[in-house]
C-alpha cells in the first residue's frame, strides 16, 4: 500500500478523493468507485501500488498511436481496477475488481524502467486498465523513465482530474484518449460516468503539449449515428484538425452482447464524416484496412501499416518526403 495523492480529509474520518472526476467521498473502511483506493482511518491508500496485473511489449501502433514514434516498441503495464464500468470492456477480467480482490506481481518502479530499457522499448505505456487509478505507481515510474529518456504514454478514458493531469504532464509525452460518445446518456448508462469532463480533458491534454490521438469504438445501435459521429469529428477538429481520430470496430463482449459487430461500412462512413469535418488523419481499426497515413497535401503514401507493424515510412524531418508538407506528430526520438 501507498498513501494516495490528491485527497482531502473530512470530518468523521471520511476523505474526498480528488484524483478523477468522480470526486468520491469515502468513509473509513470503504473504497472509491475504482475499487483500488481505500480509506483506512482517515488516510486514503492506493492498494495497487507496484502490483502489475498485466505487462507486455507492444508495438506503439497497438495503443493505438500512429503519429508517435511509429515502428517503436512500448513496454505496457497495468494494475487491476478502473473508474469506469463499461459494459463492453475488453479487459474486464482485470479492470473490474470482483470481491475486493487485488492481485498482481510486485514490481518496483525502477525495475519497470530497467525492463523497458532491456527490452529496447522507446516508451512505457500505462494501459489495458485506466492509468489514472494507479496514478502514484505510474507517476513514480514516469519520473524515472524521463531521466532515462524513455517516453511515457497514457491509454485513457480521459476522466483524470485537472490537478492530477497537470502534475503528471511534465513526464507525459503521449496519450490515446477514448471519446466514446457525444451523449451524456451513453456515458451514464454504458460507462457509469459523465461526458463533459472527458471533453474538457481532451482539450487540457492538448493545451499541456502532450501528443494526443482520439479513439471512438463504434457500437451499432449505441453511438453509430451520422449526427453522433459528425459531432465527435467536429469537436476534435475545433481543437486541431491534425489530431488523429481512430474509429474502431466493436465486437460483442462482457456485458454488451446484444449489439452486433460493427460493419466495415460504418467505419468508412465515419472516415468520410471526419474528413468532411476537416480532420487530416482518420484511421480505421479492427478491420485490417484504413490504417495507412497519407499526406494531406499531395496525397502520397507516407506510412504503410500492416497489423500494427510499420512497413514503410516516408516522413523525413517531420515532413512529407514528396512535397515537403509538415506532418504533425512525434517522429524521431
N, C-alpha and C positions, 0 to 999 in steps of 0.2 A: 504494500500500500504506500501511497504518497499523498501528502496533503495537496488538495486541489488548488489550482489557481482560479481567480475570478469568482469569488463568492463573498457574501456578506453574512455576518452573524446577526440573528434576530432574537427577540425575546423567547424565553422558554426553550432554549437550546435548538431552535429552528435555524435554518440557514436558507439563503436565497442564492441559487447558482446563477451566475451571470455569463456562463460560457457560451450558451447558444440562445436563440430567440424564444425558447420555451420559458426561460426565466423561472425555473421550478423553485417553489418554496417547499423545503424538505424537512420533515420532523425527524428527531433523533431516532436512529434505527431504521430509517427508510431510505429509499433510493430515488433518484430522479427518473424522468421518462426514459433516459438512455439505459437505465438498469446497471450502470457501472460506476456511478458516483454516489457514495453513501455518507449520510450524516451519522457520525458517531460521537455523541456527547457534545454536539455543537461545533464539531470540526468536520468539514467535508473532505472526503478522501476519494482519490481515484483508485479503483480496485483492479485496474488492468495495467498499471504501470509496469513495463518490462515483460509483459506476458503476451508473447506472439502466438496468435491463433492460426495465422497463415503467413507464409512467405514464399516468394518465388522470384526468379529472374525473368523479366518480361521484356519484349520489345516495347519501346515507348509508344509505338503506334497502337498498342492494345489498350491504352488507358481510356479513350483514345486521344492522343496528341499527335497531330500531323504536321504542325509547324514548330515543333520543339525538338531540335537536335535529331532529325529523322535518321533512322538506322541504328540508333544507340540503344543500349540495354539499360533498364532501370531495375533497381532492387526493390521489390514490392513487399510491404508488410501490412499487417492488420492485427488488431486485438478484437475480442468479442465486443458486441454492443452496437447500438445505433440510436439516434434521437428521432428517427422516423419509423413508421410502422407500415411500410409499403406492402400492399397486397401482392405485388408482383416481384418481390425481392429475389434476385438470383442467388444471393449469398445468405439466405435466411438462416442457414444452419449455424452461422457464426454471428450474424448481425442481431438476431432476435434471441436474447438471453432467456432461457427457459428454466424455471425452478430456481432462479437466482444463481445458476452455476457459472462461475468464472473459471475458464480454463485457458491454457496457453503455456508455451515453453519459455522459461526465464532466459531472456537475452538482454544484457545491459546495452545502453545506447552506444558505447564505444565499440562493442562487438558488431552491432549492426553496420556501423560505418566501415569497419575493417572488412566485414563480409562483402559489402558493396565494392570496395576497392579491389579485394582479392578476386571478385567475380568480373572485374573490368567493366563495371557499370559506370555510367556517367551521371547517374542520378539515383535518388531514393524516392519511391512513391509511397505515399500513405493512402491506402486504397482498400478495395474489397468490402470493408465496412466504412463507416463515416469517420474520417480522421479527427474531426472535432472532439469526439468523445474520448479519444486517447491523447488529448492535446499535450499534456505535460510530458509524456513519453516522446511524442513526435517533436516537440519543441526542443528537448534536450538533444535528441538525435540530430535535428536540423542545424543546431548551432555548431556541433562537432563536424557535421558534414560540410558546412560552409567553410570552415577552416581548412578542410582537405580539398576544397574546390569542387566538391560534388554539388549538383543541383538538387533542389527539393521540390516535390510535386504533391499537390492535393488532388485527389479524385473525390469530389464532394457534392453534397446536396445543397450547399450554399446557405446553411442555417446557422453558421457561426455568428457570434455577437461582434459588433463593430470593434469594441475594445480588444477582444481576443485576436481578431484578424490583424488589426493594426500592430499589436505586439509581435505577432509572428512574421509580419510582412518583410522585415529585413532579411529573413532567411528563406523566404518562399519565392521560388523562381517561376513556377508554372502551375496551372490548375485547369482541370476539366470540371466544369460545373454543370450539374443537371438542371435544366429548366423543364420540368416535367409537364407543365401545362400553363395556360394563362387563366385558369379557372380556380377561384377560391374553393369551390365545392370539390373539385378534383383533389386539391391538396388536403382538404379536410377529410374527405371520405376514403381516399385511396392511400394517402401518406400520413395522415394524422398530424398535419402541420398547416402553416399559412403561406400564401403566395408572396405577399409584399416583402417580407424580409429577404426572400431569395432574390427578388428583383433589385432590391437595394444593394445587396451584397455583390451581385454581378457587376454593378457599376462601381462599387467600392474596390473590388479586386482590380478592376481596370485602372481606376484612378491611382491606386497604390503602385502601379507599374509592374504588376505581376502579369505574365503572359497567360491569357485565358482562351479556352475554347469551350463551346457550349454544346451539350448533348441533349437531345429530346428523343426518348424512347416512344415511338408512336404506337398506341394501342387502339385497335379497331373498336369503335363504339364508345371510346372514352375521350380521346384527345386528337382524333384524326380528321376533324372537320377542317375545311379550307379556311374558314374565318379564324379558327384557333391557330392554325399553322402560320397564317399570314400575320397575326398579332405577334407571335413569337419572333418571326423573322424581322418584323418592323422594330420590335423592341431592341433586338441585337443591333440592327443597322443604325438605330438612333444613337447608340453608344459609339460604334465604329464598324463600318462595313468590311473592315479587314478581319474581324473576329470570325474564325471558322465555326460553322454550325454543322454538327453531326446529327443526322436524322437516322435513327436505327430501328431495326425491325424487332418487334415483340414476339416472344414465344410463350405460350401458356405455362405458368409455373406458380408454385407456392399456393397462395390463396386466391389467385386470379386465373382460374381455368375456364371461365365462361366466355372469354374473348378468344377469337381465332388468331392465328399467326398473321402478322402484317403482310399484305400483298406487296410485292415489289413496286406495283403501280402507284401505291400510296406514297412510297418514298420518292419516286420520281416526281410525283405531284408536289411534294414538299420542296424538292430541289428547285423546281420551276418557280414556286412561290418565293423561295429565298432569293433566287436570282432577280425576280421581279422587284423585290424589296431593296435591291441594290447590294446584297451580300456577294462578296467576291469569291468566297470559298464555302461551298456547301457539299458535304460528303454523306454518302450512304453507308450504313453499317449493317452487318449481319446478313448480307445478301450477296457478297462477293462481286459487287460492281459499284461503280461510282466512288472509288477511293483515290483516284489519281488527282494530282494538283496540276492545274493549267494556268498559264499566265493570263491574268485578267485583261491585259492589253493586246498581246499578239495571238493568244490562244494556243501557243505551243505547249507540248507536254513538258512539265518541269520535274515532277516526281511521280514515278510509276510505283505502285504498291501491289503486292500480291500476298494476301492473307497475313497482314501485319509485318511484312518484310518490305524494305525499300529496295527495288531492283534497278532504279535509275534516278539520278539526281542532277538536274541541270540548273540548279541555283548556285551562282558564283558570287561571292562577296555580297550576299543578301539581295542579289539582283537576278532577273531573268538573263540567262546567258545568251538568249537570242536577240532580245530587243532592249535590254538594259532596264526594264521596269523594276522598281523596287518592290520586293515581296516581303510583306510583314511576317515576322516570326523570329525564332531563335535558331540560328542555323549553324554557328560554329562556336565551340567552347574555347 
